[in-house]
Amino acid sequence: MSEAILEMHNITKSFGKVVANKDVNLSLYPGEIHALLGENGAGKSTLMNILTGIYKPNSGSIYYNGKKVSIKSPRHAVDMGIGMVHQHFHLIPTLSVAENVFLYTSKCGLVLKKGEMEQKVKECSQQYQLQVDPAAKVWQLSVGEQQRVEIIKLLYRGADILILDEPSAVLTAQEAKDMFKVLRTMAEAGKCVIIISHKMQEVMQFADRVTVLKGGCVEDTMLAEEATIERMTKAIIGDREQKQEKNDGTARQQEEVLQVSNLSVKNDKGLEAVRAMSLS
């Protein structure tokens, strides 16, 4: 394995009396997809927010390309080559794909040359197989296409480390499969890709290495080829017993507290979202 592109040493972060990360050590390598796995509240997003300059650690050190660094802000992180795609996209719906990409760069001047912008975004998207129309308005795009725009924004800025928070959560099964093919292309081009995930099968299928966080600490790190559901589950929840109630098929007869009869609902686009639903 090549030398680490980034190392986090003994990272600790507290919010008042709540310790979100405690003495976390993490090494990242170019050309890998590294999965961060753990329950809600395990400290995954906090750790990545430290890496992208949103939070500052209470203690610990970060080394990037062998040099100790202090990441002062998200803009500073992106300038260094570290970017994150959040679950909620940061796009302007009324602007085009190319306009969203260029507004994210430091090269954006007062006058934007539409044709030139679109050509550059097209070249970047084709290089990493991120098919999207640079002239399309963001509001016209599917969720999967909007996610590609967020990735293009980082790639165009020259990101070497890309972090994706629950990237498959908003995608269909086919979109998720296509997205992981794109991430593999990026890794093969020498990028380090980090995915925050809850999905163990997904991690085993697409990641190269897996780090499990539990209670803000690193519980286990393993090669994906060595990962098993049992090993990851034990790392995530420890020796906590998983109680399973057996369903004998007989419903408990209790006083009814809620009844819904023939409920139909339209969503904010005027389309039917719930049709004649009844339940007790």
GIDA-V213733 format. One record per pair of residues at least 4 apart in sequence whose C-alpha atoms are under 6 Angstrom apart, sorted by the first residue. I is the first residue (numbers start at 0). GAP is how many residues later the second one is. Records with the same first field share a line. If there is no record, write none. Layout:
# GIDA-V213733
I = GAP ; GAP
This chain:
# GIDA-V213733
3 = 24 ; 25
4 = 23 ; 24 ; 59 ; 60
5 = 21 ; 22 ; 57 ; 58
6 = 19 ; 20 ; 55 ; 56
7 = 17 ; 18 ; 53 ; 54
8 = 16 ; 51 ; 52
9 = 13 ; 14 ; 15 ; 50
10 = 12 ; 13 ; 48 ; 49
11 = 9 ; 10 ; 11 ; 45 ; 46 ; 47
12 = 7 ; 8 ; 44 ; 45
13 = 4 ; 5 ; 6
19 = 23 ; 196
20 = 22 ; 195
21 = 194 ; 195
23 = 193 ; 194
29 = 160 ; 161 ; 162
30 = 156 ; 157 ; 159 ; 160 ; 161
31 = 155 ; 160 ; 176
32 = 160 ; 161 ; 174 ; 175
33 = 160 ; 173 ; 174 ; 175 ; 176
34 = 159 ; 160 ; 161 ; 175
35 = 160 ; 175 ; 176
36 = 160 ; 161 ; 175
37 = 4 ; 174 ; 175 ; 198
41 = 171 ; 172 ; 173 ; 174
42 = 173
44 = 4
48 = 5 ; 6
49 = 4 ; 5 ; 6
51 = 22 ; 25
52 = 18 ; 19 ; 20 ; 21
53 = 19 ; 20
61 = 6 ; 7
62 = 4 ; 5 ; 6
76 = 5
77 = 4 ; 5
80 = 77 ; 78 ; 79
81 = 77 ; 79
82 = 79
83 = 78 ; 79 ; 80
84 = 79
85 = 79
86 = 78
92 = 45 ; 46
94 = 4 ; 42
95 = 39 ; 40 ; 41 ; 42
96 = 37 ; 39 ; 41
97 = 19 ; 20 ; 36
98 = 4
100 = 52
101 = 6
102 = 5
117 = 16
124 = 4 ; 5
140 = 4
151 = 4
153 = 5
154 = 4
159 = 31
160 = 30 ; 31 ; 32
161 = 31
162 = 30 ; 31 ; 32
163 = 31
164 = 31
165 = 30 ; 31
167 = 8
170 = 4 ; 5
185 = 5
186 = 4 ; 5
202 = 4
203 = 20
207 = 16
208 = 13 ; 14 ; 15
209 = 11 ; 12
210 = 9 ; 10
211 = 6 ; 7 ; 8
212 = 4 ; 5 ; 6
213 = 5 ; 22
218 = 16
228 = 4
233 = 4
257 = 22
258 = 20 ; 21
259 = 18 ; 19
260 = 17
261 = 14 ; 15 ; 16
262 = 13 ; 14
263 = 10 ; 11 ; 12
264 = 7 ; 8 ; 9
265 = 4 ; 5 ; 6 ; 7
266 = 4 ; 6
